Amino acid sequence: MSWRVRTEPLPGEPPLTIPGDPYSVVVLLRGYSEPQGAGGAQRADGSVTLVLPRAWRPPGARGQPPAGPDAAAALAQAGSGPVLVDTGGPWARDALLAALAAQRVGPDAVSLVVGTHGHSDHVGSLGLFPRAALLVGHDLCLPGGLYLPHGLSEACPLRLGPGLEVWATPGHAGRGDVSVAVAGTALGTVVAAGDVFEREDDGDTWRGLSEDPVAQERSRQRVLAAADVVVPGHGGPFRVFREP
Ligand SMILES: [Fe+2]
């Protein structure tokens, strides 16, 4: 079945909450990318998204990833608390902490930070979360620097919880890009896709920023086939409609 895909911006300003069960999604910070002068410089920062389990309640909740060496168990425990998708750049540190505080989530309560790829405008504040498990690209690390093997591939997502998955979506930064998919929200499936999409309606502009445009096109089609809402790396979230 082939679909005609239509997109439109999701109205609202951050913090933009999409309620859901078992997970809600909050777009904490909206990424942007703006040309500066005529020399090709860009002022940019990445979007930051929070996935909040319905069952999680502040205060006192604190991410406690297990010390054991099993990646599936570690990811399941990490997914039971607040999950942050990207952190923005280090210059957004204070804005990030304020946005988390507005959700009543302290940095020590974040149980998992997923970095969609290793660029400074997406993982510039990992240092705020020493108690969280980190999944940056395909590197899964527990607090203290315990790196765990896992089976993530395009054919094999990592499961964090019911309807909450990490997908391998290569292309923008090479082979290691990942996205976070959250099923069961009020708007359907939300995918925080990093720079798989620069923004809604990014046309062909993403190709010039892509390490592997062939893989990225495949990743984009995968996301558009499944997502009802996409959080792109450098713009506001947008809805996806598939029409026969
Ligand atoms: Fe980016």
Boltz pocket constraint, residues with backbone or C-beta under 6 A from the ligand:
constraints:
  - pocket:
      binder: B
      contacts: [[A, 45], [A, 46], [A, 119], [A, 121], [A, 122], [A, 195], [A, 233], [A, 234]]
      max_distance: 6.0
